[in-house]
């Protein structure tokens, strides 16, 4: 069991716990834990969770015991989203909470990757004067190959003038990371803020330098209607009176028809319907806009989300590779 309390005795039920891990935490967790691997039936060996100061922690569930003794579980600071290493020069009180679940995946070499964002979610609009980030990390072995340490692939730094930060959950699909942001210009203090939709590669950095995030997914941004000079699609170019709240990826159902009946030349019991045209379900990027009105002429498909609306944009289907699983000899 893990607690963010300073002392074990502060939580009475934990006093006599047989299995207890006391992590070095001084602030509460602020987001749901995300396990890796998380596929159905897989046994997770580590869990990532963010805290109120913008720090990402890793819970190591491995054990030296063949029986997997939970007493061996440990928790360590995986990455500080507000580094004070001189490059960023953040003070101890600059941190902002991690309130959206980290996105866990693997790169082309099988190394684990983590993408996470910072910023408070309960604030409508922006939070001027506060800086936030999106980070892309990859686990890399240490020089002595005794540890797995985080290596930064890229980071996106949001200007604290408008107080932009990621709003809502992020989505990873076909190597691209999708997310929405909201901010508030200083001269628009009575407004709901402005926002944008971002699409970038989850590990490859931006071609123009550090601090700009990942390599821009120009294909998706062009589909959404982003200006060619922008690295994101502005909310005002998508809808009026809208508010962004995250990004999701969904797939339409696969469609097929029954075909036409015909005589069976191999069997003598009559006609059958051959399998007709089968079309795989298309993938769409769904951007909720609240009760906003989509702009006329928008290429988006309007999706009804209860009393709210969303914009659906087509995504390219991921590449599917063929892999030989086994060989078999057939002898007649």
N, C-alpha and C positions, 0 to 999 in steps of 0.2 A: 504494500500500500504506500502511496506517496501523498504528501501533504505540503502545502506551501507555508505552513506555520513554522515559526522559528524553532519551537521545541516540541518534542513528541508528546509531552505531558499536557500541552494545550488542547489536545483532542482526546478526551477520556476514553473513547472506544479503542484508541490506538495503543494505550498504555501497555496492555497485555498481549498485543498482537504478536504472533509467532513469526510472521514475515512482515518486515517493516523496512522501507528504504527512506532515509531522511536526506532529501536533496538539499543542495545549498541555495535555497530560494529565499528572497526577501520581499517579493511581490507576488500577487496571485496570478494564476493562469487566466487567460482571457479568451481562449478558443478551444474548440474540441480537438482532442488528440487525433493524429492521423498515423496509422500503422503501416509498416512496410515489411514484406509485400502484403497487399490488401486484396488480392484476388481470392475468389471463393475456394475454400479448402486449403489455402496456403497457411503456413505457420509463420506468424510475424516474429521477427527478431529485433526490431527496433521501432520506436514510436517517437514522433516529433510533435512538439506542442509549444505554442508561443505564450509569452507573458505580457504583463502590462507595460514593461519598459522597452518592448521591441526586441526582446532576446528570444532566440529559438533554442529550445532544449531538446536533447536526444536521450530517450530512455532505452538503455541497452538491455535486452531481454535474454541475452546469451548466458550460458553457464559453463563452468569448467567441469561440472558434474554431468555424467552421461544421462542422468535422470532429469536434467534441467532444473536444478534447485533454484527457486525464486530468490533465495538469500543472496545469490550472486548478482542479482540485477543491480545496475548502477544508472545514475543520471548525471549527465555532464552538459556543460554549456557548449552547444554546437556552434552558434554564430550570433554575434551581436549586430543587430540591424542598424545601430547608430554607433559606429566605431569611433574611438577616440585615439586613433593611432597616429595622428598628425596629418594624414591625408584628408580626413574629415574634420578632425578637431572638435568632436562633440563633447559637451559637458555631461555629467552624470544625470542631469535632469532634462536632457533634450529628448529622451526616448518617448516614442508613441506606441500604443499597444498594437499587438498582432491580434486582430479580431476576425480575420477570414482564414479558413482552413488552408494550411500549406498544400501545395500541389506536388505529389510524389510521382516520379517516373524513373526511367533509366535512359541513358544515352545510347549511341550506336555501338558502344563497346561493352554495354551492360553495367556501367557504373551508375549508382543511384544519384538522381538529381532531385533538388528541392527548389521550388519557387514559392516565395511568400511576400506579402505586402504588409505595410504598417499604416496605421491611421484609424481614428475612431469612427465607428459606423453609425452611432446614434445621432450625429449632427447632420442636419439638413443643409445642403449647400457646401460651402468651404469653411476653412478654419485658417484665415490669414495669420501669418507670423509663425506657422508651424510647418516644419519640413517633414516630408515622408518619402518612402522608397518602395520600389519593388526590387527584390533580389533574386538572382538565379545562381544556384550553387551546385557543385558536383562533389561527391565524396571521392577523395583521393587517398591512397595509402601513404603513410609517412615514409621517411627515408629508411628507417629500420623495419618498415612493414609491420609494425606492431599496433598501429592506430589507423583509423579512417578519419581524415581531417577535411573540413570544408574548403573548397577552392571556388573563388568567385568567377563565374562565367561573364556576368555583366550585372549592372545595376541601373535602374532608372531613378533619377533624382527629380523630385517635383519641386518647382519653385515655391518658396514659402510666401511669396507676395500674395498669391491667390489661395494659398492653403490647400492645394490640390492633394487628394489622396485617393487610393482605390476604394470604390464603394461597391459592396456586394462581392459575391464569390467570383473567383477567376475560373477559367476553363482551359484545359489543354487538349488539343485535338490535332492529330497529324503533324506533330512537331511544332505547332504554333500555340502560343499562349495568348488568350483573349481576356480582356478585362475592361472595366469602365471606371472613369474617374469623375469626381465632382470638385469644383473649386468656386471661389467667390472673389470677384474683383473688388478692390477697396472702394471704388466709386459706386458699387452696386450693392450697398449694404442691406437694402430692403428687398432684394431679389432672392430667388431660390438658388442662384448660382448657375454656373455653366459647367458643361462636362464634355466628355469625349469617349470614343470607343477606340481601343488600342489592339493591335495585332502584331505580334513579333515572335521570332524564333525563340524556343525555350532555352537554348544553350548558346547559339552563335551570337556574338556581340554585334552591335550597330557598326556600320562601316565608317561612320564619321567620328568615332572616338568614344571615350568612356563617359559614363553618366547619362547616356542616351537610351539605354535599354538594349534589347536584342535586335537582330536583323529584322527590318520591317517586312511584314507580309504584305507586299504591295498589291498582290492579286485580290486579297480580301478587302483591303481598304478601297481599292478602285470599285469593287462591287458595292460597297456600302455608300460610296459617293464622297470620299475624302478628297480634299484639294491635293493636287499633285505636289504642292510645296509643304504639306503637313505630314507628320508621322502618325497622325491619328485622325479620326472622323469627328468633327465637332457636332455637339448635340443640336445646335441651332440649324445645322444643315440637314438634320434628320427629322425633327419634329418641333412643334411649337408648344410651349407650356408643359414640356415633359420633364421628368426627373429620372435619371439612370439608377439602376439598382443591381448591377451585376451582368454577367454573361453566361449563357449555357449553350451547349451543343446538343441537338436532338436529331434523330433519324426518323424519316417517314417510313411507314410500313412497306414491306416488299409486296409488289402487286403481280398478279398472274391471272391469266384466263384459262379456262378449261380446254381450249383448243376445239378441234372439230372431230366428230366421230368418223371412224374409218374401219375398214375390214382388217382383221389381224391375219397376216400371212403365216404366222407361226403357230397360232392356236386356232382351234376350230370352233370355239364357243362364241363367235360373233364379233361385233364391232366394239371398239373401245375409244375413249377420248385420249388423244395424245396430249402431252403437256404443252400448253400454249406459251405465248410470249411472257417471259419473266423479267421484271424490271426491279432491280435492287432499290431499296429506299434511299432517297437522296438525304444528304446531311445539311442541316441548317444551323446557322448561328442566330440565337434568339437574344434580342436585346430588349428587356422591359423598359417602357417609357412612362409608366404610371398612367395618368389620364390625359397625356399629351396627344396632340393630333399630328399624324404623319403628314409631311409636306406633300403637296400634290406633285405627281410625276416621280415620286420615289420608287426605286426598283424593289423595295422591300415588300414582303408579304405580311399583311397585318394579322397578327395572332391575338386572339382574345384570351386574356388571362383573368377570368372573373370579371370584375368591374374595371380592371386595368387593361392596357394594351401592350403588345410587344411587336417588335419588328423582326421579321425573319429574312435572313440573307443566305443564299446558296453557298455551300462550301464544296471544294473539290474533294471527291472521294479519295481516301488514302490509298497509296500503292499497296497492292496485295502481291506478295511473293509466294512462289511455289516451293515447297520443301519436301524432299524425299524422306519419308519416315521409316520405311523398311522395304526390303525386296522379298519377292516370293517367286519360286519357280513353279510353273504349271506344266505337268507332263501328262500327255494322253496315251 
